[in-house]
Amino acid sequence: MKYETIAVEQDGASLVVTLRRPERRNAVSTVVMGEIIAAVEAADADPSVRAIILTGGTEYFSAGADLNDALAISSPAEGVAYFRKWHRLCSTLEDLGKPVIAAIEGFCMTGGCELALACDMRVAGAGASFAITSSKIGTVAGAGGTQRLPRLVGPAKALEIMFSGDPIDADEAYRIGLVNRLTAKGGALAEAKAMVKVYENRAPISLAWIKRSVHRGMQMDLASGIEFETFLVSTIYQTADRKEGISAFLEKRQAKFSGK
């Protein structure tokens, strides 16, 4: 499939989706949203792809939402319709059955930051910066930032970041848990690919259900989450991969998972 606003390239088990709107500093338009969804859903159905990496390239991740789309909103109903597109994009990333890693260089601002928050993990190169600047323009983060950020860094730190609207650097983002891994400048994509090299040797169903258990369980009380976890683990015990994994462990060999 040919895309206008993103580039898609498979490198081994990694499917790399690169935002490609340099004239808008990778601002996320509704077209970008639709193309990302199409690309990652195709990757989710491709057994040769074991994880998706979302990046903005070597200079910056994204300046945020495309304000041309936002300025075109003229009624509450249009606003709801617009933000539902954002929610569909972010929920698609969270609901995929494969890991999604954001590889971030340079600035990652507001809507761009919210997009990164919807990924399962974030890797940042030195010099990257993060902000949700809504308070500076009289709005509220509308792509899930007020909900995902406190779940990652805690409510007090999330409020501090969003109240000020000022950027935090990659070191601080790593310290507070917004970023999983910090690399040298320019090294985020390579580090993300190295992570995928590990995941491609893990059972695909295990990764998919671990992801679902964590994301869904975070919305539940502890007892309900454990009950959901128990349902998943008792079901996965019937899979061929579980039998292969235990056999390989006992036989001291590398498991050969089939995703079945």
C-alpha positions as CSV (number, residue, x, y, z in Angstrom):
1,M,0.0,0.0,0.0
2,K,1.2,3.5,-0.9
3,Y,1.2,6.1,1.9
4,E,1.3,9.9,1.6
5,T,2.3,10.9,5.2
6,I,4.3,7.9,6.5
7,A,7.0,5.6,5.3
8,V,6.7,1.8,6.1
9,E,9.7,-0.5,6.0
10,Q,10.2,-4.0,7.4
11,D,13.6,-4.8,8.8
12,G,13.6,-8.4,9.9
13,A,10.9,-8.9,12.5
14,S,10.5,-5.1,13.0
15,L,7.9,-3.1,11.0
16,V,9.1,0.5,11.2
17,V,6.5,3.2,10.6
18,T,8.1,6.7,10.1
19,L,6.1,9.9,10.2
20,R,7.0,11.8,7.1
21,R,5.7,15.3,7.1
22,P,8.8,17.5,7.5
23,E,7.1,20.6,6.2
24,R,4.7,20.3,9.2
25,R,7.3,18.9,11.7
26,N,5.4,15.6,11.6
27,A,2.2,17.2,12.9
28,V,-0.4,14.5,13.2
29,S,-3.3,15.1,10.8
30,T,-6.4,13.0,10.3
31,V,-4.7,11.6,7.2
32,V,-1.7,10.6,9.3
33,M,-4.0,8.9,11.8
34,G,-5.7,6.8,9.1
35,E,-2.4,5.8,7.5
36,I,-0.9,4.7,10.8
37,I,-3.9,2.6,11.6
38,A,-3.9,1.0,8.2
39,A,-0.1,0.2,8.4
40,V,-0.2,-1.3,11.9
41,E,-3.3,-3.3,11.3
42,A,-1.7,-4.8,8.3
43,A,1.4,-5.6,10.3
44,D,-0.7,-7.2,13.1
45,A,-2.0,-9.7,10.5
46,D,1.5,-10.5,9.2
47,P,3.2,-13.3,11.1
48,S,6.6,-12.2,9.8
49,V,6.2,-9.0,11.8
50,R,6.8,-9.5,15.5
51,A,6.7,-5.8,16.7
52,I,6.0,-2.3,15.4
53,I,8.3,0.7,15.8
54,L,6.8,4.1,15.4
55,T,9.3,6.9,14.8
56,G,9.6,10.4,13.5
57,G,13.0,10.1,12.1
58,T,16.4,11.5,13.3
59,E,15.5,15.1,13.9
60,Y,12.2,15.1,15.8
61,F,9.3,12.8,16.6
62,S,6.2,15.1,16.2
63,A,5.2,18.7,16.9
64,G,1.7,17.5,17.9
65,A,-1.7,17.6,16.3
66,D,-2.1,19.4,13.0
67,L,-3.7,22.7,14.1
68,N,-5.3,23.1,10.7
69,D,-7.6,20.2,11.6
70,A,-8.2,21.6,15.1
71,L,-9.0,25.1,13.7
72,A,-11.6,23.6,11.3
73,I,-13.7,22.4,14.3
74,S,-16.7,24.7,14.6
75,S,-19.1,22.9,17.0
76,P,-19.0,20.5,19.9
77,A,-20.2,17.7,17.7
78,E,-17.3,18.2,15.3
79,G,-14.9,18.3,18.2
80,V,-16.2,15.0,19.5
81,A,-15.9,13.5,16.0
82,Y,-12.3,14.8,15.7
83,F,-11.1,13.5,19.0
84,R,-12.8,10.1,18.4
85,K,-10.3,9.8,15.5
86,W,-7.5,10.4,17.9
87,H,-8.9,7.8,20.3
88,R,-9.3,5.3,17.6
89,L,-5.6,5.7,16.6
90,C,-4.4,5.4,20.2
91,S,-6.7,2.5,21.1
92,T,-5.5,0.7,17.9
93,L,-1.9,0.8,19.0
94,E,-2.9,-0.4,22.5
95,D,-5.1,-3.2,21.1
96,L,-2.7,-4.7,18.7
97,G,-1.5,-8.2,19.4
98,K,2.1,-7.2,19.0
99,P,4.5,-4.8,20.9
100,V,4.5,-1.2,19.8
101,I,7.7,0.8,20.5
102,A,8.0,4.6,20.0
103,A,11.6,5.5,19.0
104,I,12.0,9.2,19.8
105,E,14.6,11.7,18.7
106,G,14.2,15.4,19.2
107,F,11.0,17.0,20.4
108,C,7.8,15.0,21.2
109,M,5.1,17.5,21.9
110,T,1.4,17.5,23.0
111,G,-0.4,15.3,20.4
112,G,2.9,13.7,19.4
113,C,3.6,12.9,23.1
114,E,0.1,11.5,23.5
115,L,0.7,9.3,20.5
116,A,3.9,8.0,22.1
117,L,2.1,7.4,25.3
118,A,-0.3,5.1,23.5
119,C,2.7,2.9,22.5
120,D,3.7,0.1,24.8
121,M,7.2,1.4,25.3
122,R,9.2,4.4,24.5
123,V,12.9,4.7,23.7
124,A,14.5,8.1,23.5
125,G,17.8,9.4,22.2
126,A,19.7,12.0,24.3
127,G,18.5,15.5,23.6
128,A,14.8,14.4,23.1
129,S,12.2,16.5,24.9
130,F,8.6,15.9,25.9
131,A,5.7,18.2,26.7
132,I,1.9,18.5,26.7
133,T,1.5,22.2,26.1
134,S,-2.3,22.5,26.2
135,S,-2.4,24.9,29.2
136,K,-0.4,27.3,27.1
137,I,-3.1,27.6,24.4
138,G,-6.2,27.4,26.6
139,T,-7.1,23.7,26.0
140,V,-6.9,20.3,27.6
141,A,-5.0,17.3,26.2
142,G,-7.6,15.5,24.1
143,A,-5.9,12.4,22.8
144,G,-5.7,10.6,26.1
145,G,-2.8,12.5,27.7
146,T,-4.7,13.3,30.9
147,Q,-5.3,9.6,31.4
148,R,-2.2,7.8,30.1
149,L,0.4,10.1,31.5
150,P,-0.6,9.7,35.2
151,R,-0.8,6.0,34.8
152,L,2.8,6.0,33.7
153,V,4.4,8.6,36.0
154,G,1.8,9.1,38.8
155,P,-0.8,11.8,39.1
156,A,1.3,14.5,40.9
157,K,4.1,14.4,38.3
158,A,1.6,14.3,35.4
159,L,-0.1,17.4,36.8
160,E,3.2,19.1,37.2
161,I,4.0,18.4,33.5
162,M,0.6,19.5,32.2
163,F,0.1,22.5,34.5
164,S,3.4,24.1,33.3
165,G,3.3,23.0,29.7
166,D,7.0,23.3,29.6
167,P,9.2,20.5,28.1
168,I,11.1,18.0,30.2
169,D,14.3,16.5,28.8
170,A,15.1,12.9,28.0
171,D,17.0,12.4,31.3
172,E,14.0,13.5,33.4
173,A,11.6,11.5,31.2
174,Y,13.7,8.4,31.9
175,R,14.0,9.1,35.6
176,I,10.2,9.4,36.1
177,G,9.3,6.4,33.9
178,L,7.9,8.1,30.9
179,V,10.8,6.6,28.8
180,N,11.8,2.9,29.1
181,R,15.3,3.3,27.7
182,L,17.6,6.2,27.0
183,T,20.3,6.0,24.3
184,A,22.9,8.2,22.8
185,K,21.5,10.8,20.4
186,G,20.5,9.1,17.2
187,G,20.4,5.7,18.8
188,A,16.7,5.3,19.6
189,L,15.7,3.4,16.4
190,A,18.6,0.9,16.7
191,E,17.8,0.3,20.4
192,A,14.1,-0.4,19.5
193,K,15.2,-2.8,16.8
194,A,17.4,-4.6,19.3
195,M,14.5,-5.0,21.7
196,V,12.5,-6.6,18.8
197,K,15.4,-9.0,18.3
198,V,14.6,-10.3,21.8
199,Y,10.8,-10.4,21.3
200,E,11.1,-12.4,18.1
201,N,12.4,-15.3,20.2
202,R,9.4,-15.1,22.5
203,A,6.0,-16.8,22.0
204,P,3.7,-14.5,20.0
205,I,0.6,-15.5,21.9
206,S,2.3,-14.8,25.2
207,L,3.3,-11.3,24.1
208,A,-0.2,-10.6,22.8
209,W,-1.9,-11.8,26.0
210,I,0.6,-10.2,28.4
211,K,-0.1,-6.9,26.6
212,R,-3.9,-7.4,26.8
213,S,-3.7,-8.5,30.5
214,V,-1.7,-5.4,31.4
215,H,-3.7,-2.8,29.5
216,R,-7.1,-4.2,30.4
217,G,-6.1,-5.0,34.0
218,M,-5.0,-1.4,34.6
219,Q,-8.7,-0.4,34.1
220,M,-9.9,-3.0,36.7
221,D,-9.7,-3.3,40.5
222,L,-7.0,-5.8,41.7
223,A,-9.4,-8.8,42.2
224,S,-11.0,-8.4,38.8
225,G,-7.5,-8.0,37.2
226,I,-6.3,-11.2,38.8
227,E,-9.4,-13.0,37.7
228,F,-8.8,-11.8,34.1
229,E,-5.2,-12.9,34.3
230,T,-6.2,-16.4,35.5
231,F,-8.6,-16.8,32.6
232,L,-5.9,-15.9,30.1
233,V,-3.2,-18.1,31.7
234,S,-5.5,-21.1,32.0
235,T,-6.5,-20.7,28.3
236,I,-2.9,-20.3,27.0
237,Y,-2.0,-23.6,28.7
238,Q,-3.9,-25.3,25.9
239,T,-1.6,-23.8,23.1
240,A,1.1,-25.6,21.1
241,D,3.5,-22.8,22.0
242,R,3.1,-23.5,25.7
243,K,3.9,-27.2,25.1
244,E,6.9,-26.3,22.9
245,G,8.2,-23.7,25.4
246,I,8.2,-26.1,28.4
247,S,9.6,-28.9,26.3
248,A,12.4,-26.7,25.1
249,F,13.2,-25.5,28.6
250,L,13.4,-29.1,29.9
251,E,15.5,-30.2,26.9
252,K,17.8,-27.2,27.2
253,R,17.2,-25.9,23.7
254,Q,15.9,-22.9,21.9
255,A,12.1,-22.9,21.6
256,K,10.6,-22.8,18.1
257,F,7.3,-21.0,18.6
258,S,4.6,-21.1,15.9
259,G,2.1,-18.7,17.3
260,K,-0.4,-21.5,17.8
